[in-house]
Structure formats: C-alpha cells, structure tokens
Amino acid sequence: MKRKHKDFVKPSTLKTLKCPLCSTLFSLMTELDQHFSNVHDLPLKQENLEFNSFDEFKEWKLDIETNNQSSYVLLNSRSLNDKSKIIKYICHRSGNYTENVKNTKRERQPKVKGSNKIGSICPARITTNINYKGNIMVKYISTHIGHKLEVGRLRMTQFEREQLAGKMFQGIPHYKILNDLSKNFNPSARISYTTKHDLHNVSKSFKINSDMIFDEDDTKSVTILIEKLKKMSNLDNFILLYKPYGVEHSTIGKNNFLLIFMNAAQTEMLAKYGHNILMIDSTHGTNPVQNTAYNTYGSR
C-alpha cells in the first residue's frame, strides 16, 4: 500500500477520536484520556478488577449498568499468542450514527429523540483480559463525558425483553402491557420507558405471531399482506387505497404511508349513521416520526 499509494495512511495514525467538549481529534485513546485531564481538568476514574469466570464478570457488568444507568457494548475482540483474549466494551453513546438499512433503498427514519450516538468519543469503557486459565483482569473507566445518563436511551436487558415476550406469548395485548408498565412506573428502570416500537421489536425478535410477518422489512411485509387480502375471494375488496412509503404519488407525496380500508359492515354503518357528523379520532404514539394517526367514524 505504501509503495503503490503515496497518500496511504496507516489506520493507527488516523485521527478519528473526537473530543466531545472541543472536537479536537486524536488517534489513540490514551491521548484522548490525557487530553481530558490536562486540557479540560477532568481526570478519569479507573478501577482494576479481577474475576474468576466470565459469568462472574457478566453479572458485575449487568450490575454496574443497572445501578449507573449506563450501557457498554462490544467494540472488538482479539486473541493473543499466549492463548489469552482481550475484549473491549465501550459506552453505547460513544461514536457516530451510521446508516444501516439492508437490502432496501428506503431511507431510514430518524428517531424522535435523535440518535443515541453523540458524534464523538465518551471515555467510559471496559477492557477485559482473559488468560488461558479463564481468569479475567478488567480495567474499568467509569467517567462519562459528552452526554447525560438517561434511562430512556438505554437498551433493554435480555431479562426485560424476555419478560415482555412472555406477556405477549400469553396473548396480552400491547396496549395492556403498556398500561401495566405505566401504572408501576419506575424512573430508574428501562422497562418503564417501553414504547410500541420496543414491543414490535421484541415481538419480531422472539417471532411472536410470525405467521403475520411475511418479510423482515416492514414495508414489504405490509405489501405482501395487502396483496393476500385482495386475492381472498370470500371477502369484498375492502382495501380502498394503499400507498406504500417510498412510492411517488401526485397528492400524498413520496415519503408518506397511507392505507384506507373499510369492510361491508363499516360501509353499512357509515351509510346509516354518518350523514350528520363525521368524527376524527386522533391516536398518538403509533409512528416514531409522525406520532399521529387518524381514524374516521360515522356518528349520529
């Protein structure tokens, strides 16, 4: 690479680590650590720990994440010649937001509260060194810089996901699950901040009601379902209009989704009771971007 490409720069010398306080770039974490201490007068708190097994380490990691309202995700893992292994975890808020939509040209909709990534480097991290005997030496830096510790931005633990999946397997409706969580709200528990989108992801992950999911991509799955409904001979064609996201429409536009359906019973009710008043019911929280859907009912 050096011989053929004169502008080649070794990855280890690239300055990609941005300080969240002044945007200065560094190539090594040790340089950024010193920068926090020397320039911003923010020394990092470090602990050196030892564990006898990986299960013991995972229990400790879950405990600090729960108590400190933080989350550490896997950065990388590598094996050394002496049969030891180094695993690095970083704060889940650290880094840049990257587009990651597989096998589709559809634009990824931004989250209502914005990306979890802060666009720079948070120094909080866990570095584990596992020797050939299975003993684990841990270097834990607990100082977070560049963001607040917000429970609502944490990922749900596997235990919390299993709790929700168990309720859905019992047939408890999503709205009932959300109502129960709001009644027993705990400001320090991530599960209390569960949304409809979270329940959708858990349902998809545990393959609950998978007979109604025809494709991993939601847009394709809805399209397949609509086509199946149109072909059902024992039903009237009650799909009045379907405009998927990403398809150009002269009135609705391209980046809007619209589905209008009305069966025979609804048509009869509208004809019977809808000549005086039409009521528009606003439903919130059904979409992470628009947050509002409208249902139209006939009324006296």
C-alpha positions as CSV (number, residue, x, y, z in Angstrom):
1,M,0.0,0.0,0.0
2,K,2.8,2.4,0.8
3,R,4.7,1.7,-2.4
4,K,1.7,1.9,-4.7
5,H,-0.3,4.6,-2.9
6,K,1.7,7.6,-1.8
7,D,-1.3,9.1,0.1
8,F,-1.8,5.9,2.1
9,V,-2.1,6.5,5.9
10,K,-1.8,3.7,8.4
11,P,-5.2,3.2,10.3
12,S,-3.3,3.5,13.6
13,T,-2.2,7.1,12.8
14,L,-5.6,8.3,11.6
15,K,-7.1,10.9,13.9
16,T,-10.7,9.7,14.3
17,L,-11.3,10.0,18.0
18,K,-13.1,13.3,18.6
19,C,-13.3,15.0,22.0
20,P,-17.0,15.7,22.9
21,L,-16.0,19.0,24.6
22,C,-13.8,20.8,22.0
23,S,-13.9,18.5,18.9
24,T,-10.1,18.0,18.9
25,L,-9.1,14.8,17.1
26,F,-6.8,12.1,18.3
27,S,-5.5,8.7,17.0
28,L,-5.2,6.9,20.4
29,M,-7.5,6.6,23.4
30,T,-4.6,7.2,25.7
31,E,-4.0,10.6,24.1
32,L,-7.7,11.5,24.5
33,D,-7.6,10.4,28.1
34,Q,-4.7,12.7,28.8
35,H,-6.5,15.5,26.9
36,F,-9.5,15.2,29.3
37,S,-7.2,15.5,32.3
38,N,-4.7,18.1,31.1
39,V,-6.9,20.4,29.0
40,H,-10.4,20.1,30.5
41,D,-9.4,19.3,34.1
42,L,-11.5,16.1,34.0
43,P,-9.4,13.2,35.4
44,L,-10.9,9.8,34.6
45,K,-11.9,7.4,37.3
46,Q,-10.3,4.0,36.8
47,E,-10.7,0.7,38.6
48,N,-8.7,-2.6,38.2
49,L,-10.7,-5.7,39.0
50,E,-10.3,-9.4,38.8
51,F,-12.9,-12.2,38.2
52,N,-12.7,-16.0,38.3
53,S,-15.1,-16.6,35.5
54,F,-16.9,-14.9,32.6
55,D,-20.2,-15.5,34.2
56,E,-19.0,-13.6,37.3
57,F,-17.8,-10.8,35.0
58,K,-21.2,-10.6,33.2
59,E,-23.1,-10.4,36.5
60,W,-20.8,-7.5,37.6
61,K,-21.3,-5.7,34.2
62,L,-25.1,-6.0,34.4
63,D,-25.0,-4.7,38.0
64,I,-23.0,-1.6,37.2
65,E,-25.1,-0.9,34.1
66,T,-28.3,-1.1,36.1
67,N,-27.1,0.9,39.1
68,N,-25.3,3.6,37.0
69,Q,-27.9,3.8,34.3
70,S,-25.3,3.1,31.6
71,S,-24.7,0.5,28.9
72,Y,-21.5,-0.9,27.5
73,V,-21.5,-2.6,24.0
74,L,-18.9,-4.8,22.4
75,L,-16.2,-2.9,20.4
76,N,-13.9,-5.7,19.4
77,S,-12.3,-8.9,20.5
78,R,-8.9,-10.4,19.6
79,S,-6.8,-13.5,20.6
80,L,-3.1,-13.3,21.6
81,N,-0.3,-15.7,21.0
82,D,-0.3,-16.8,24.7
83,K,-3.8,-18.1,24.3
84,S,-5.2,-15.1,26.2
85,K,-8.0,-12.9,24.8
86,I,-8.8,-9.2,25.0
87,I,-12.4,-8.0,24.8
88,K,-13.2,-4.3,24.7
89,Y,-16.6,-2.7,25.6
90,I,-17.4,1.0,25.1
91,C,-20.2,3.3,26.2
92,H,-23.2,2.8,23.9
93,R,-23.5,6.6,23.4
94,S,-19.9,6.8,22.0
95,G,-19.3,7.1,18.3
96,N,-21.1,8.3,15.2
97,Y,-24.5,7.5,13.8
98,T,-24.2,5.3,10.6
99,E,-26.9,4.3,8.1
100,N,-27.6,0.6,8.2
101,V,-30.6,-0.4,6.1
102,K,-30.1,-3.8,4.5
103,N,-31.4,-4.8,1.0
104,T,-33.6,-1.7,0.5
105,K,-33.4,1.8,-0.9
106,R,-35.8,3.1,1.7
107,E,-34.5,5.9,3.8
108,R,-34.1,5.2,7.5
109,Q,-36.4,7.4,9.5
110,P,-34.6,9.2,12.4
111,K,-35.6,8.6,16.0
112,V,-37.9,11.2,17.6
113,K,-35.3,11.9,20.3
114,G,-32.4,11.6,17.9
115,S,-29.6,9.1,17.7
116,N,-28.0,7.6,20.8
117,K,-24.6,8.3,19.3
118,I,-23.1,11.6,20.4
119,G,-20.9,12.0,17.3
120,S,-17.7,11.9,19.4
121,I,-16.0,9.6,22.0
122,C,-17.1,9.0,25.5
123,P,-14.1,7.7,27.5
124,A,-16.2,5.3,29.7
125,R,-15.1,1.7,28.7
126,I,-14.4,-1.8,29.9
127,T,-11.3,-3.7,28.8
128,T,-11.1,-7.4,29.8
129,N,-8.0,-9.6,29.5
130,I,-8.9,-13.3,29.8
131,N,-5.9,-15.6,30.4
132,Y,-5.7,-19.3,29.4
133,K,-7.0,-20.4,32.8
134,G,-10.2,-18.3,32.4
135,N,-9.3,-15.7,34.9
136,I,-10.3,-12.2,33.9
137,M,-8.5,-8.9,34.6
138,V,-10.6,-5.9,34.0
139,K,-9.8,-2.2,33.5
140,Y,-12.9,-0.2,34.1
141,I,-13.1,3.6,33.3
142,S,-16.5,4.8,34.7
143,T,-16.3,8.5,33.8
144,H,-18.9,9.5,31.1
145,I,-18.2,12.8,29.2
146,G,-20.3,14.4,26.5
147,H,-23.8,13.1,27.4
148,K,-26.2,12.6,30.3
149,L,-27.0,9.2,31.8
150,E,-30.6,8.9,30.6
151,V,-32.5,5.7,31.4
152,G,-34.8,6.2,28.3
153,R,-31.7,5.8,26.0
154,L,-30.6,2.5,27.4
155,R,-31.1,-0.8,25.7
156,M,-33.4,-3.2,27.4
157,T,-31.7,-6.1,29.1
158,Q,-32.3,-9.6,27.9
159,F,-34.2,-10.3,31.1
160,E,-36.5,-7.4,30.4
161,R,-37.0,-8.5,26.8
162,E,-37.9,-12.0,28.0
163,Q,-40.4,-10.5,30.5
164,L,-42.2,-8.6,27.7
165,A,-42.1,-11.6,25.3
166,G,-43.6,-13.8,28.0
167,K,-46.6,-11.5,28.3
168,M,-47.1,-11.4,24.6
169,F,-46.9,-15.2,24.3
170,Q,-49.8,-15.3,26.9
171,G,-51.8,-13.2,24.4
172,I,-51.8,-10.0,26.5
173,P,-52.4,-7.0,24.1
174,H,-49.7,-4.4,23.6
175,Y,-51.8,-1.6,25.0
176,K,-52.5,-3.6,28.2
177,I,-48.7,-4.3,28.6
178,L,-48.0,-0.5,28.2
179,N,-50.8,0.4,30.7
180,D,-49.5,-2.0,33.3
181,L,-46.0,-0.6,32.9
182,S,-47.2,3.0,33.3
183,K,-49.1,2.0,36.5
184,N,-46.0,0.6,38.0
185,F,-43.6,3.2,36.6
186,N,-40.1,3.2,38.0
187,P,-38.0,6.2,36.8
188,S,-34.7,4.2,37.1
189,A,-35.9,1.1,35.2
190,R,-35.5,1.0,31.4
191,I,-38.6,-1.3,31.0
192,S,-40.8,1.5,32.4
193,Y,-39.9,3.5,29.2
194,T,-41.1,0.8,26.9
195,T,-42.8,2.0,23.7
196,K,-44.9,0.4,21.0
197,H,-41.8,0.3,18.8
198,D,-40.0,-1.7,21.6
199,L,-42.8,-4.2,21.8
200,H,-42.8,-4.5,18.0
201,N,-39.0,-5.3,18.0
202,V,-39.4,-7.8,20.9
203,S,-42.3,-9.5,19.1
204,K,-40.2,-9.7,15.9
205,S,-37.1,-10.9,17.7
206,F,-38.9,-13.7,19.5
207,K,-41.0,-14.5,16.4
208,I,-44.3,-13.9,18.1
209,N,-47.2,-14.0,15.6
210,S,-44.6,-14.8,13.0
211,D,-47.4,-16.1,10.7
212,M,-48.4,-12.5,10.0
213,I,-44.8,-11.3,9.3
214,F,-44.1,-12.0,5.7
215,D,-40.7,-10.2,5.3
216,E,-38.1,-8.8,7.6
217,D,-38.7,-5.4,6.0
218,D,-42.0,-3.9,7.4
219,T,-42.9,-2.2,4.1
220,K,-42.5,-5.4,2.1
221,S,-44.4,-7.4,4.8
222,V,-47.4,-5.0,4.7
223,T,-47.4,-5.0,0.8
224,I,-47.5,-8.8,0.8
225,L,-50.3,-8.8,3.3
226,I,-52.3,-6.3,1.3
227,E,-51.9,-8.4,-1.9
228,K,-53.1,-11.5,0.0
229,L,-56.2,-9.7,1.3
230,K,-57.0,-8.5,-2.2
231,K,-57.0,-12.1,-3.6
232,M,-59.3,-13.5,-0.9
233,S,-62.5,-14.5,-2.8
234,N,-64.7,-14.8,0.3
235,L,-64.2,-11.1,1.2
236,D,-65.2,-7.9,-0.5
237,N,-62.3,-5.8,-1.8
238,F,-62.2,-3.5,1.3
239,I,-58.7,-2.1,0.5
240,L,-59.8,1.3,-0.8
241,L,-56.3,2.8,-1.1
242,Y,-52.8,1.6,-0.3
243,K,-49.8,3.9,-0.9
244,P,-46.6,2.4,0.5
245,Y,-43.7,4.5,1.8
246,G,-41.2,5.5,-0.9
247,V,-43.6,5.3,-3.8
248,E,-44.4,8.6,-5.6
249,H,-48.0,9.8,-5.5
250,S,-49.3,13.1,-7.0
251,T,-51.2,14.1,-3.9
252,I,-49.8,12.1,-1.0
253,G,-46.2,12.5,-1.9
254,K,-43.3,10.0,-1.8
255,N,-42.3,9.8,1.9
256,N,-45.8,9.2,3.3
257,F,-47.6,6.0,4.1
258,L,-51.4,5.7,3.6
259,L,-53.7,2.8,4.0
260,I,-57.5,3.2,3.7
261,F,-59.7,0.1,4.3
262,M,-63.4,-0.4,5.0
263,N,-65.4,-3.6,5.1
264,A,-69.0,-4.2,4.3
265,A,-70.2,-3.8,7.9
266,Q,-68.3,-0.4,8.2
267,T,-69.8,0.7,4.9
268,E,-73.3,0.0,6.2
269,M,-72.7,1.8,9.5
270,L,-71.3,4.8,7.7
271,A,-74.3,5.0,5.4
272,K,-76.7,4.6,8.3
273,Y,-75.2,6.9,10.8
274,G,-72.6,9.1,9.1
275,H,-74.8,11.5,7.2
276,N,-74.8,14.1,10.1
277,I,-71.4,14.0,11.7
278,L,-68.0,12.6,10.9
279,M,-65.7,12.3,14.0
280,I,-62.0,12.3,13.6
281,D,-60.2,10.5,16.5
282,S,-56.5,11.4,17.0
283,T,-54.3,8.5,18.1
284,H,-50.9,9.3,19.4
285,G,-47.7,7.3,19.5
286,T,-48.4,5.0,16.5
287,N,-45.5,6.1,14.5
288,P,-42.0,7.1,15.7
289,V,-41.8,10.1,13.3
290,Q,-45.3,11.4,12.8
291,N,-46.8,10.3,16.1
292,T,-50.3,10.8,15.0
293,A,-52.8,8.7,13.1
294,Y,-56.5,9.4,12.4
295,N,-59.5,7.1,12.4
296,T,-62.7,8.3,10.9
297,Y,-66.0,7.0,12.3
298,G,-69.6,7.6,11.5
299,S,-71.6,9.1,14.3
300,R,-75.1,10.5,14.9
